[in-house]
Amino acid sequence: MLIITRRPGEKIMLGDDIVVHVMEIVGNSVRVGIQAPRAIPVYREEIWNAVRDENRAAADAAPEDLPVPTKNDA
Amino acid sequence: MSTLTVESTRFGTLEIEADAIIEFPAGLIGLDSSRWTIVGEITDGPFQWLHSIDDPSLALPVTSPWAFFASYEVELSDEETERVDAGDDTVVYVTVRAGSELSAFSANLRAPIVISGGRGHQVINEAKDAPVRAALFPEAVVAAPQPAVA
C-alpha cells in the first residue's frame, strides 16, 4: 500500500485517467472528488462489500431452492 | 445463427443463441465472469437465472423487481446513467438470495442489474428505501417466529 499526505485542493493520479481530488476536510470527514473514465464504476467500499456478499449468497442457490419452478418440467 | 454451448451444473446443456449473450463490461461485483445469459422464461414463474457463460457453475436467481415491489424505483447517479446508457429495450432484474424458508428469501434492491442492447451493468440504486436485503415474502416474515431483518 502507498501512503501519502495530501492537503485540501491537491490531487492524486491513478494511472493517466483517474484523478482523486482531496477537496476539503471538515471535522473527521474528507470530501473527495473522483474523476474516472465512464467504463470504471466507482463505489463506496461498504456498499461494494455488501453487494459482493449478496451476489455470492445468491449464487449459492440451486434451482430446487426456489419456491416455484423456473423451467418447464413438463 | 451460431449458438454457444454451456454445460451448466444446474440445468445441463444450454444452447445459447449469439443474441442472447449479455456482455457485462464491469462484470458483477465480486463474481468473476463478464458474459452472462438469462435462463428460464418469465411465463414459468417470477424467477429466472442470470447464468454465466464463462463459468458453467455460476448462476444467480433473479426476478423483475416489480413482480414483488410494485412501487420500486431506480435512481442512478449521472455517472452510472452515462455508464449504463440505457435504451428502449432496457430490462431490470434484481438478484435473489434464496433461503430455507420463504421468510428468508430476499432481493437486492440496492444493486439492480440493468440490461440494454446486449450489455449489462450492476448499478448502485441511489433511491431511498432500497435495501440490500428486502424480504421477498414479507407475509412469511411477519408469520415467522424470528423475523428476518431486511
gemmi code that builds the backbone of each chain (N, CA, C; Angstrom):
import gemmi

chains = {
    "A": [
        ("MET", (0.842, -1.202, 0.000), (0.000, 0.000, 0.000), (0.876, 1.251, 0.000)),
        ("LEU", (0.439, 2.226, -0.764), (1.130, 3.505, -0.823), (0.429, 4.472, 0.122)),
        ("ILE", (1.187, 5.084, 0.990), (0.586, 6.062, 1.896), (1.228, 7.414, 1.634)),
        ("ILE", (0.411, 8.390, 1.281), (0.949, 9.725, 1.004), (0.100, 10.772, 1.696)),
        ("THR", (0.696, 11.939, 1.905), (-0.034, 13.034, 2.544), (-0.443, 14.058, 1.481)),
        ("ARG", (-1.705, 14.451, 1.507), (-2.223, 15.469, 0.591), (-2.923, 16.544, 1.397)),
        ("ARG", (-2.922, 17.765, 0.908), (-3.664, 18.845, 1.538), (-4.921, 19.114, 0.709)),
        ("PRO", (-5.895, 19.748, 1.334), (-7.100, 20.099, 0.569), (-6.723, 20.868, -0.697)),
        ("GLY", (-7.341, 20.484, -1.789), (-7.054, 21.129, -3.074), (-6.062, 20.337, -3.907)),
        ("GLU", (-5.329, 19.418, -3.272), (-4.353, 18.627, -4.021), (-5.002, 17.357, -4.571)),
        ("LYS", (-4.332, 16.775, -5.541), (-4.912, 15.633, -6.243), (-3.935, 14.468, -6.289)),
        ("ILE", (-4.494, 13.314, -6.606), (-3.695, 12.106, -6.818), (-4.088, 11.537, -8.171)),
        ("MET", (-3.112, 11.145, -8.963), (-3.394, 10.500, -10.243), (-3.251, 8.988, -10.078)),
        ("LEU", (-4.251, 8.233, -10.533), (-4.131, 6.776, -10.617), (-4.000, 6.441, -12.099)),
        ("GLY", (-2.805, 6.106, -12.512), (-2.575, 5.972, -13.951), (-2.765, 7.318, -14.621)),
        ("ASP", (-3.178, 7.297, -15.894), (-3.324, 8.548, -16.643), (-4.735, 9.102, -16.601)),
        ("ASP", (-5.713, 8.249, -16.211), (-7.118, 8.601, -16.437), (-7.910, 8.896, -15.178)),
        ("ILE", (-7.393, 8.482, -14.035), (-8.205, 8.604, -12.824), (-7.586, 9.651, -11.903)),
        ("VAL", (-8.413, 10.612, -11.525), (-7.962, 11.688, -10.648), (-8.749, 11.627, -9.344)),
        ("VAL", (-8.034, 11.593, -8.240), (-8.683, 11.673, -6.927), (-8.335, 13.047, -6.350)),
        ("HIS", (-9.367, 13.817, -6.104), (-9.195, 15.209, -5.692), (-9.587, 15.325, -4.214)),
        ("VAL", (-8.642, 15.677, -3.368), (-8.959, 15.918, -1.958), (-9.535, 17.325, -1.865)),
        ("MET", (-10.847, 17.412, -1.697), (-11.500, 18.711, -1.837), (-11.479, 19.518, -0.542)),
        ("GLU", (-11.987, 18.915, 0.521), (-11.947, 19.646, 1.793), (-12.027, 18.679, 2.959)),
        ("ILE", (-11.573, 19.180, 4.099), (-11.617, 18.383, 5.317), (-12.474, 19.131, 6.320)),
        ("VAL", (-13.540, 18.470, 6.752), (-14.428, 19.093, 7.734), (-14.543, 18.139, 8.915)),
        ("GLY", (-13.987, 18.556, 10.066), (-14.016, 17.672, 11.218), (-13.274, 16.382, 10.895)),
        ("ASN", (-13.947, 15.235, 11.065), (-13.267, 13.979, 10.765), (-13.714, 13.400, 9.418)),
        ("SER", (-14.234, 14.250, 8.541), (-14.633, 13.794, 7.207), (-13.756, 14.441, 6.143)),
        ("VAL", (-13.501, 13.683, 5.118), (-12.755, 14.200, 3.969), (-13.668, 14.140, 2.759)),
        ("ARG", (-13.823, 15.255, 2.075), (-14.619, 15.229, 0.844), (-13.675, 14.977, -0.322)),
        ("VAL", (-14.002, 13.954, -1.080), (-13.117, 13.511, -2.154), (-13.866, 13.567, -3.468)),
        ("GLY", (-13.262, 14.105, -4.489), (-13.834, 14.077, -5.836), (-13.079, 13.064, -6.670)),
        ("ILE", (-13.798, 12.273, -7.430), (-13.141, 11.253, -8.247), (-13.553, 11.427, -9.695)),
        ("GLN", (-12.568, 11.563, -10.551), (-12.826, 11.613, -11.987), (-12.265, 10.345, -12.585)),
        ("ALA", (-13.129, 9.553, -13.239), (-12.662, 8.304, -13.835), (-13.356, 8.115, -15.173)),
        ("PRO", (-12.754, 7.373, -16.089), (-13.449, 7.075, -17.349), (-14.783, 6.398, -17.039)),
        ("ARG", (-15.774, 6.588, -17.907), (-17.101, 6.128, -17.551), (-17.211, 4.609, -17.481)),
        ("ALA", (-16.267, 3.906, -18.087), (-16.303, 2.439, -18.013), (-15.925, 1.940, -16.620)),
        ("ILE", (-15.350, 2.818, -15.806), (-14.908, 2.388, -14.478), (-15.902, 2.832, -13.423)),
        ("PRO", (-16.621, 1.871, -12.843), (-17.561, 2.244, -11.796), (-16.824, 2.619, -10.515)),
        ("VAL", (-17.394, 3.551, -9.775), (-16.799, 3.985, -8.507), (-17.789, 3.653, -7.393)),
        ("TYR", (-17.317, 2.945, -6.371), (-18.195, 2.523, -5.282), (-17.652, 2.973, -3.938)),
        ("ARG", (-18.557, 3.235, -3.013), (-18.151, 3.298, -1.606), (-17.846, 1.867, -1.176)),
        ("GLU", (-16.760, 1.690, -0.413), (-16.314, 0.330, -0.131), (-17.372, -0.506, 0.573)),
        ("GLU", (-18.087, 0.081, 1.552), (-19.036, -0.723, 2.314), (-20.195, -1.195, 1.447)),
        ("ILE", (-20.553, -0.395, 0.434), (-21.615, -0.827, -0.479), (-21.090, -1.930, -1.397)),
        ("TRP", (-19.899, -1.744, -1.898), (-19.281, -2.766, -2.749), (-19.225, -4.101, -1.999)),
        ("ASN", (-18.813, -4.059, -0.722), (-18.736, -5.284, 0.081), (-20.102, -5.931, 0.252)),
        ("ALA", (-21.106, -5.103, 0.547), (-22.454, -5.637, 0.780), (-22.998, -6.287, -0.497)),
        ("VAL", (-22.766, -5.638, -1.637), (-23.282, -6.185, -2.898), (-22.523, -7.460, -3.266)),
        ("ARG", (-21.218, -7.471, -3.056), (-20.442, -8.684, -3.308), (-20.990, -9.849, -2.480)),
        ("ASP", (-21.253, -9.592, -1.198), (-21.772, -10.659, -0.325), (-23.133, -11.159, -0.826)),
        ("GLU", (-23.994, -10.239, -1.251), (-25.314, -10.645, -1.762), (-25.179, -11.444, -3.043)),
        ("ASN", (-24.306, -10.989, -3.945), (-24.120, -11.719, -5.202), (-23.632, -13.136, -4.933)),
        ("ARG", (-22.687, -13.266, -4.021), (-22.137, -14.601, -3.741), (-23.174, -15.478, -3.064)),
        ("ALA", (-23.962, -14.879, -2.160), (-25.006, -15.659, -1.485), (-26.065, -16.094, -2.499)),
        ("ALA", (-26.413, -15.201, -3.420), (-27.407, -15.552, -4.443), (-26.902, -16.699, -5.304)),
        ("ALA", (-25.598, -16.680, -5.597), (-25.011, -17.692, -6.480), (-24.916, -19.065, -5.813)),
        ("ASP", (-25.213, -19.137, -4.527), (-25.215, -20.433, -3.827), (-26.490, -21.224, -4.086)),
        ("ALA", (-27.498, -20.573, -4.665), (-28.806, -21.217, -4.780), (-28.809, -22.307, -5.837)),
        ("ALA", (-29.587, -23.348, -5.567), (-29.864, -24.396, -6.543), (-31.297, -24.204, -7.038)),
        ("PRO", (-31.593, -24.687, -8.245), (-32.951, -24.486, -8.778), (-34.036, -24.979, -7.834)),
        ("GLU", (-33.788, -26.071, -7.118), (-34.829, -26.631, -6.237), (-35.032, -25.789, -4.974)),
        ("ASP", (-34.152, -24.822, -4.744), (-34.324, -23.939, -3.575), (-35.453, -22.934, -3.775)),
        ("LEU", (-35.808, -22.662, -5.037), (-36.797, -21.622, -5.309), (-38.205, -22.173, -5.103)),
        ("PRO", (-39.110, -21.338, -4.609), (-40.452, -21.809, -4.261), (-41.317, -22.177, -5.462)),
        ("VAL", (-40.997, -21.650, -6.647), (-41.789, -22.013, -7.840), (-40.833, -22.441, -8.936)),
        ("PRO", (-41.270, -23.357, -9.802), (-40.359, -23.804, -10.859), (-40.001, -22.658, -11.789)),
        ("THR", (-38.747, -22.597, -12.197), (-38.315, -21.559, -13.127), (-38.191, -22.121, -14.533)),
        ("LYS", (-38.315, -23.432, -14.669), (-38.256, -24.030, -16.007), (-39.446, -24.962, -16.158)),
        ("ASN", (-39.881, -25.159, -17.379), (-40.945, -26.112, -17.647), (-40.436, -27.523, -17.433)),
        ("ASP", (-41.007, -28.222, -16.485), (-40.590, -29.595, -16.249), (-41.387, -30.563, -17.124)),
        ("ALA", (-42.465, -30.055, -17.711), (-43.351, -30.924, -18.497), (-42.641, -31.431, -19.751)),
    ],
    "B": [
        ("MET", (-28.341, -19.164, -36.982), (-27.480, -18.351, -36.127), (-26.570, -19.265, -35.304)),
        ("SER", (-25.384, -18.829, -35.066), (-24.454, -19.663, -34.297), (-24.883, -19.695, -32.837)),
        ("THR", (-24.690, -20.847, -32.228), (-25.021, -20.965, -30.813), (-23.781, -21.359, -30.036)),
        ("LEU", (-23.861, -21.107, -28.749), (-22.780, -21.416, -27.847), (-23.314, -22.457, -26.872)),
        ("THR", (-22.509, -23.448, -26.557), (-22.975, -24.493, -25.649), (-22.307, -24.342, -24.292)),
        ("VAL", (-23.133, -24.339, -23.251), (-22.621, -24.296, -21.887), (-23.139, -25.528, -21.162)),
        ("GLU", (-22.248, -26.273, -20.542), (-22.657, -27.444, -19.756), (-22.924, -26.983, -18.327)),
        ("SER", (-24.126, -26.492, -18.109), (-24.479, -25.923, -16.811), (-24.551, -27.002, -15.740)),
        ("THR", (-23.956, -26.715, -14.584), (-24.040, -27.676, -13.478), (-25.459, -27.750, -12.925)),
        ("ARG", (-26.253, -26.710, -13.161), (-27.633, -26.708, -12.657), (-28.641, -27.202, -13.682)),
        ("PHE", (-28.458, -26.846, -14.944), (-29.503, -27.056, -15.945), (-29.088, -27.989, -17.077)),
        ("GLY", (-27.906, -28.583, -16.985), (-27.456, -29.444, -18.075), (-27.010, -28.609, -19.266)),
        ("THR", (-27.152, -29.170, -20.462), (-26.651, -28.489, -21.655), (-27.539, -27.304, -22.026)),
        ("LEU", (-26.926, -26.141, -22.126), (-27.648, -24.935, -22.552), (-27.122, -24.536, -23.926)),
        ("GLU", (-28.051, -24.372, -24.861), (-27.686, -23.837, -26.179), (-28.026, -22.356, -26.166)),
        ("ILE", (-27.023, -21.523, -26.290), (-27.255, -20.078, -26.161), (-27.045, -19.399, -27.506)),
        ("GLU", (-28.095, -18.766, -27.990), (-28.019, -18.013, -29.247), (-27.076, -16.828, -29.052)),
        ("ALA", (-26.410, -16.448, -30.124), (-25.449, -15.340, -30.031), (-26.111, -14.068, -29.500)),
        ("ASP", (-27.374, -13.836, -29.916), (-28.010, -12.589, -29.483), (-28.574, -12.671, -28.062)),
        ("ALA", (-28.422, -13.834, -27.418), (-28.860, -13.953, -26.017), (-27.694, -13.754, -25.051)),
        ("ILE", (-26.509, -13.537, -25.599), (-25.340, -13.309, -24.754), (-25.345, -11.862, -24.271)),
        ("ILE", (-25.210, -11.700, -22.965), (-25.187, -10.357, -22.387), (-23.772, -10.085, -21.883)),
        ("GLU", (-23.203, -9.039, -22.413), (-21.838, -8.650, -22.068), (-21.891, -7.691, -20.882)),
        ("PHE", (-21.216, -8.045, -19.787), (-21.113, -7.127, -18.637), (-19.697, -6.559, -18.627)),
        ("PRO", (-19.506, -5.332, -19.129), (-18.153, -4.779, -19.231), (-17.426, -4.742, -17.887)),
        ("ALA", (-18.158, -4.504, -16.798), (-17.519, -4.453, -15.480), (-17.864, -5.695, -14.658)),
        ("GLY", (-18.451, -6.702, -15.287), (-18.811, -7.922, -14.571), (-19.899, -7.684, -13.542)),
        ("LEU", (-20.051, -8.663, -12.642), (-20.927, -8.480, -11.481), (-20.005, -8.358, -10.278)),
        ("ILE", (-20.364, -7.501, -9.344), (-19.478, -7.201, -8.224), (-19.108, -8.477, -7.474)),
        ("GLY", (-17.814, -8.761, -7.400), (-17.322, -9.903, -6.630), (-17.414, -11.236, -7.335)),
        ("LEU", (-17.921, -11.271, -8.570), (-18.036, -12.529, -9.308), (-17.201, -12.424, -10.583)),
        ("ASP", (-16.526, -13.505, -10.913), (-15.555, -13.457, -11.986), (-16.159, -13.974, -13.298)),
        ("SER", (-16.919, -13.135, -13.969), (-17.482, -13.506, -15.266), (-17.997, -12.252, -15.952)),
        ("SER", (-17.744, -12.133, -17.246), (-18.223, -10.944, -17.960), (-19.312, -11.283, -18.967)),
        ("ARG", (-19.509, -12.573, -19.291), (-20.557, -12.941, -20.251), (-21.623, -13.768, -19.548)),
        ("TRP", (-22.866, -13.331, -19.687), (-23.977, -13.970, -18.991), (-25.137, -14.157, -19.946)),
        ("THR", (-26.119, -14.941, -19.528), (-27.359, -15.063, -20.282), (-28.495, -15.284, -19.293)),
        ("ILE", (-29.715, -15.090, -19.756), (-30.879, -15.333, -18.905), (-31.438, -16.715, -19.225)),
        ("VAL", (-31.622, -17.527, -18.178), (-32.180, -18.869, -18.335), (-33.558, -18.890, -17.686)),
        ("GLY", (-34.518, -19.475, -18.388), (-35.878, -19.564, -17.862), (-36.762, -18.502, -18.486)),
        ("GLU", (-38.033, -18.820, -18.566), (-38.990, -17.899, -19.178), (-39.815, -17.224, -18.095)),
        ("ILE", (-40.155, -15.974, -18.330), (-40.946, -15.213, -17.378), (-42.312, -15.877, -17.158)),
        ("THR", (-42.783, -16.630, -18.170), (-44.092, -17.286, -18.064), (-44.063, -18.475, -17.101)),
        ("ASP", (-42.863, -18.933, -16.741), (-42.750, -20.101, -15.865), (-42.788, -19.733, -14.387)),
        ("GLY", (-42.865, -18.470, -14.075), (-42.850, -18.047, -12.681), (-42.038, -16.790, -12.546)),
        ("PRO", (-41.971, -16.244, -11.344), (-41.297, -14.949, -11.184), (-39.771, -15.031, -11.255)),
        ("PHE", (-39.215, -16.246, -11.120), (-37.751, -16.328, -11.048), (-37.136, -16.823, -12.345)),
        ("GLN", (-36.056, -16.161, -12.723), (-35.218, -16.634, -13.817), (-33.792, -16.716, -13.276)),
        ("TRP", (-32.876, -17.112, -14.133), (-31.480, -17.229, -13.685), (-30.584, -16.396, -14.585)),
        ("LEU", (-29.730, -15.629, -13.938), (-28.655, -14.971, -14.662), (-27.492, -15.956, -14.624)),
        ("HIS", (-27.209, -16.546, -15.790), (-26.271, -17.662, -15.844), (-24.989, -17.233, -16.537)),
        ("SER", (-23.863, -17.539, -15.909), (-22.571, -17.209, -16.508), (-22.316, -18.095, -17.721)),
        ("ILE", (-21.728, -17.522, -18.742), (-21.289, -18.302, -19.898), (-19.829, -18.698, -19.705)),
        ("ASP", (-19.110, -17.922, -18.928), (-17.684, -18.200, -18.697), (-17.479, -19.301, -17.672)),
        ("ASP", (-18.398, -19.428, -16.717), (-18.268, -20.412, -15.644), (-19.584, -21.194, -15.535)),
        ("PRO", (-19.587, -22.458, -15.983), (-20.842, -23.225, -16.041), (-21.462, -23.512, -14.677)),
        ("SER", (-20.725, -23.244, -13.596), (-21.281, -23.498, -12.263), (-21.774, -22.214, -11.596)),
        ("LEU", (-21.713, -21.099, -12.336), (-22.056, -19.806, -11.734), (-23.389, -19.294, -12.284)),
        ("ALA", (-24.372, -19.162, -11.398), (-25.676, -18.631, -11.800), (-26.373, -18.053, -10.573)),
        ("LEU", (-27.138, -16.992, -10.789), (-27.865, -16.340, -9.698), (-29.348, -16.272, -10.060)),
        ("PRO", (-30.217, -16.640, -9.120), (-31.625, -16.402, -9.388), (-31.904, -14.902, -9.407)),
        ("VAL", (-32.731, -14.493, -10.364), (-33.095, -13.082, -10.481), (-34.604, -12.993, -10.689)),
        ("THR", (-35.123, -11.804, -10.479), (-36.541, -11.565, -10.735), (-36.715, -10.128, -11.183)),
        ("SER", (-37.843, -9.870, -11.809), (-38.192, -8.474, -12.057), (-38.580, -7.871, -10.716)),
        ("PRO", (-37.968, -6.748, -10.334), (-38.307, -6.178, -9.019), (-39.796, -5.877, -8.892)),
        ("TRP", (-40.444, -5.517, -10.018), (-41.844, -5.092, -9.949), (-42.795, -6.272, -9.763)),
        ("ALA", (-42.280, -7.503, -9.911), (-43.100, -8.674, -9.613), (-43.385, -8.747, -8.112)),
        ("PHE", (-42.501, -8.161, -7.304), (-42.654, -8.224, -5.846), (-42.804, -6.846, -5.195)),
        ("PHE", (-42.227, -5.829, -5.818), (-42.218, -4.488, -5.218), (-42.797, -3.510, -6.242)),
        ("ALA", (-44.126, -3.354, -6.175), (-44.833, -2.628, -7.238), (-44.354, -1.184, -7.372)),
        ("SER", (-43.922, -0.577, -6.272), (-43.539, 0.834, -6.350), (-42.024, 1.029, -6.376)),
        ("TYR", (-41.311, -0.019, -6.739), (-39.843, 0.050, -6.784), (-39.363, 1.119, -7.766)),
        ("GLU", (-38.353, 1.849, -7.348), (-37.773, 2.865, -8.223), (-36.259, 2.722, -8.271)),
        ("VAL", (-35.717, 3.024, -9.441), (-34.266, 3.029, -9.600), (-33.837, 4.455, -9.906)),
        ("GLU", (-32.903, 4.934, -9.118), (-32.409, 6.291, -9.287), (-30.891, 6.190, -9.407)),
        ("LEU", (-30.352, 6.608, -10.545), (-28.916, 6.452, -10.772), (-28.206, 7.794, -10.753)),
        ("SER", (-26.975, 7.776, -10.297), (-26.144, 8.978, -10.386), (-25.888, 9.282, -11.862)),
        ("ASP", (-25.471, 10.501, -12.151), (-25.164, 10.866, -13.537), (-24.102, 9.947, -14.129)),
        ("GLU", (-23.107, 9.588, -13.285), (-22.023, 8.737, -13.769), (-22.552, 7.358, -14.151)),
        ("GLU", (-23.408, 6.803, -13.292), (-23.971, 5.477, -13.570), (-24.883, 5.530, -14.799)),
        ("THR", (-25.665, 6.602, -14.903), (-26.573, 6.744, -16.048), (-25.781, 6.736, -17.350)),
        ("GLU", (-24.657, 7.451, -17.333), (-23.815, 7.521, -18.516), (-23.201, 6.159, -18.838)),
        ("ARG", (-22.810, 5.447, -17.780), (-22.162, 4.145, -17.945), (-23.150, 3.126, -18.516)),
        ("VAL", (-24.378, 3.161, -18.024), (-25.375, 2.167, -18.434), (-25.892, 2.458, -19.840)),
        ("ASP", (-26.098, 3.730, -20.148), (-26.546, 4.141, -21.474), (-27.772, 3.336, -21.914)),
        ("ALA", (-28.817, 3.353, -21.065), (-29.986, 2.505, -21.277), (-30.809, 2.957, -22.482)),
        ("GLY", (-31.244, 1.998, -23.275), (-32.069, 2.285, -24.447), (-33.510, 1.841, -24.229)),
        ("ASP", (-34.255, 1.780, -25.328), (-35.681, 1.440, -25.259), (-35.919, 0.004, -24.803)),
        ("ASP", (-34.921, -0.858, -25.007), (-35.115, -2.278, -24.712), (-34.643, -2.640, -23.299)),
        ("THR", (-34.543, -1.650, -22.421), (-33.961, -1.878, -21.105), (-34.809, -2.818, -20.238)),
        ("VAL", (-34.131, -3.773, -19.622), (-34.780, -4.698, -18.694), (-34.034, -4.612, -17.363)),
        ("VAL", (-34.788, -4.613, -16.269), (-34.180, -4.524, -14.943), (-34.459, -5.809, -14.164)),
        ("TYR", (-33.427, -6.352, -13.564), (-33.558, -7.505, -12.688), (-32.963, -7.165, -11.329)),
        ("VAL", (-33.397, -7.905, -10.312), (-32.691, -7.868, -9.035), (-32.294, -9.290, -8.676)),
        ("THR", (-31.154, -9.421, -8.005), (-30.697, -10.754, -7.613), (-31.493, -11.221, -6.398)),
        ("VAL", (-31.639, -12.537, -6.299), (-32.449, -13.128, -5.241), (-31.555, -14.011, -4.370)),
        ("ARG", (-31.657, -13.789, -3.049), (-30.973, -14.669, -2.103), (-32.011, -15.680, -1.624)),
        ("ALA", (-31.753, -16.946, -1.909), (-32.700, -17.993, -1.517), (-32.488, -18.334, -0.050)),
        ("GLY", (-33.544, -18.803, 0.591), (-33.450, -19.208, 1.987), (-34.097, -20.556, 2.175)),
        ("SER", (-33.927, -21.130, 3.356), (-34.526, -22.431, 3.632), (-36.035, -22.287, 3.835)),
        ("GLU", (-36.466, -21.092, 4.216), (-37.897, -20.819, 4.356), (-38.232, -19.561, 3.565)),
        ("LEU", (-39.496, -19.412, 3.228), (-39.911, -18.239, 2.449), (-39.516, -16.938, 3.134)),
        ("SER", (-39.582, -16.943, 4.479), (-39.289, -15.713, 5.210), (-37.833, -15.274, 5.026)),
        ("ALA", (-36.968, -16.186, 4.612), (-35.545, -15.866, 4.467), (-35.185, -15.425, 3.049)),
        ("PHE", (-36.125, -15.484, 2.130), (-35.840, -15.046, 0.763), (-35.757, -13.521, 0.706)),
        ("SER", (-34.771, -13.020, -0.031), (-34.677, -11.568, -0.172), (-34.168, -11.202, -1.553)),
        ("ALA", (-34.391, -9.955, -1.905), (-33.895, -9.422, -3.175), (-33.029, -8.212, -2.880)),
        ("ASN", (-32.022, -8.017, -3.707), (-31.108, -6.888, -3.536), (-31.619, -5.695, -4.353)),
        ("LEU", (-32.357, -4.832, -3.679), (-32.934, -3.672, -4.371), (-31.918, -2.543, -4.531)),
        ("ARG", (-30.820, -2.647, -3.819), (-29.793, -1.606, -3.843), (-28.925, -1.705, -5.091)),
        ("ALA", (-28.737, -2.932, -5.592), (-27.822, -3.114, -6.726), (-28.510, -3.898, -7.838)),
        ("PRO", (-29.470, -3.243, -8.513), (-30.165, -3.927, -9.599), (-29.252, -4.157, -10.803)),
        ("ILE", (-29.720, -5.026, -11.681), (-28.978, -5.318, -12.904), (-29.769, -4.758, -14.073)),
        ("VAL", (-29.134, -3.880, -14.812), (-29.799, -3.189, -15.914), (-29.210, -3.713, -17.222)),
        ("ILE", (-30.077, -4.245, -18.072), (-29.625, -4.833, -19.334), (-30.242, -4.063, -20.483)),
        ("SER", (-29.388, -3.663, -21.416), (-29.865, -2.903, -22.565), (-28.909, -3.118, -23.727)),
        ("GLY", (-29.464, -3.416, -24.875), (-28.637, -3.545, -26.082), (-27.557, -4.607, -25.962)),
        ("GLY", (-27.867, -5.723, -25.283), (-26.904, -6.808, -25.160), (-25.807, -6.554, -24.144)),
        ("ARG", (-25.940, -5.448, -23.399), (-24.952, -5.145, -22.363), (-25.633, -5.064, -21.006)),
        ("GLY", (-24.921, -5.513, -19.995), (-25.483, -5.494, -18.660), (-24.578, -4.769, -17.685)),
        ("HIS", (-25.217, -4.144, -16.696), (-24.479, -3.438, -15.652), (-25.163, -3.670, -14.320)),
        ("GLN", (-24.380, -3.968, -13.311), (-24.939, -3.942, -11.961), (-24.663, -2.554, -11.422)),
        ("VAL", (-25.729, -1.852, -11.067), (-25.600, -0.445, -10.695), (-25.993, -0.258, -9.233)),
        ("ILE", (-25.591, 0.873, -8.686), (-25.983, 1.206, -7.321), (-27.186, 2.132, -7.392)),
        ("ASN", (-28.278, 1.677, -6.810), (-29.520, 2.450, -6.800), (-29.466, 3.468, -5.661)),
        ("GLU", (-29.565, 4.754, -6.029), (-29.473, 5.819, -5.023), (-30.811, 6.090, -4.345)),
        ("ALA", (-31.878, 5.453, -4.832), (-33.204, 5.718, -4.267), (-33.238, 5.345, -2.788)),
        ("LYS", (-34.022, 6.102, -2.029), (-34.202, 5.760, -0.621), (-35.030, 4.481, -0.549)),
        ("ASP", (-34.913, 3.772, 0.572), (-35.714, 2.576, 0.756), (-35.406, 1.512, -0.305)),
        ("ALA", (-34.118, 1.311, -0.568), (-33.697, 0.264, -1.494), (-32.661, -0.607, -0.790)),
        ("PRO", (-33.115, -1.471, 0.126), (-32.159, -2.248, 0.918), (-31.477, -3.357, 0.121)),
        ("VAL", (-30.329, -3.768, 0.622), (-29.578, -4.868, 0.011), (-30.349, -6.181, 0.194)),
        ("ARG", (-31.081, -6.275, 1.296), (-31.874, -7.485, 1.537), (-33.305, -7.111, 1.859)),
        ("ALA", (-34.127, -7.053, 0.836), (-35.550, -6.768, 1.020), (-36.302, -8.092, 1.010)),
        ("ALA", (-37.093, -8.325, 2.036), (-37.829, -9.594, 2.124), (-38.748, -9.750, 0.916)),
        ("LEU", (-38.651, -10.894, 0.258), (-39.478, -11.147, -0.925), (-40.889, -11.552, -0.537)),
        ("PHE", (-40.994, -12.195, 0.618), (-42.305, -12.651, 1.073), (-42.552, -12.096, 2.472)),
        ("PRO", (-42.874, -10.795, 2.561), (-42.996, -10.142, 3.875), (-44.054, -10.794, 4.762)),
        ("GLU", (-45.090, -11.344, 4.127), (-46.128, -12.002, 4.953), (-45.506, -13.174, 5.716)),
        ("ALA", (-44.580, -13.883, 5.068), (-43.914, -15.010, 5.717), (-43.002, -14.524, 6.845)),
        ("VAL", (-42.408, -13.337, 6.658), (-41.535, -12.781, 7.693), (-42.345, -12.441, 8.934)),
        ("VAL", (-43.506, -11.849, 8.717), (-44.377, -11.484, 9.836), (-44.788, -12.729, 10.604)),
        ("ALA", (-45.055, -13.814, 9.866), (-45.536, -15.045, 10.485), (-44.413, -15.835, 11.152)),
        ("ALA", (-43.180, -15.591, 10.739), (-42.059, -16.381, 11.255), (-41.800, -16.050, 12.718)),
        ("PRO", (-41.366, -17.066, 13.506), (-41.107, -16.818, 14.914), (-39.980, -15.813, 15.146)),
        ("GLN", (-38.943, -15.859, 14.295), (-37.861, -14.889, 14.420), (-37.783, -14.096, 13.123)),
        ("PRO", (-38.408, -12.926, 13.093), (-38.444, -12.159, 11.844), (-37.035, -11.833, 11.359)),
        ("ALA", (-36.835, -12.021, 10.044), (-35.556, -11.641, 9.447), (-35.494, -10.129, 9.344)),
        ("VAL", (-34.310, -9.602, 9.435), (-34.130, -8.154, 9.318), (-33.697, -7.833, 7.900)),
        ("ALA", (-34.412, -6.926, 7.265), (-34.081, -6.579, 5.875), (-32.850, -5.688, 5.827)),
    ],
}
model = gemmi.Model(1)
for chain_id, residues in chains.items():
    chain = gemmi.Chain(chain_id)
    for i, (resn, *xyz) in enumerate(residues, 1):
        res = gemmi.Residue()
        res.name, res.seqid = resn, gemmi.SeqId(i, " ")
        for name, pos in zip(("N", "CA", "C"), xyz):
            atom = gemmi.Atom()
            atom.name, atom.element = name, gemmi.Element(name[0])
            atom.pos, atom.b_iso = gemmi.Position(*pos), 0.0
            res.add_atom(atom)
        chain.add_residue(res)
    model.add_chain(chain)
structure = gemmi.Structure()
structure.add_model(model)
structure.setup_entities()
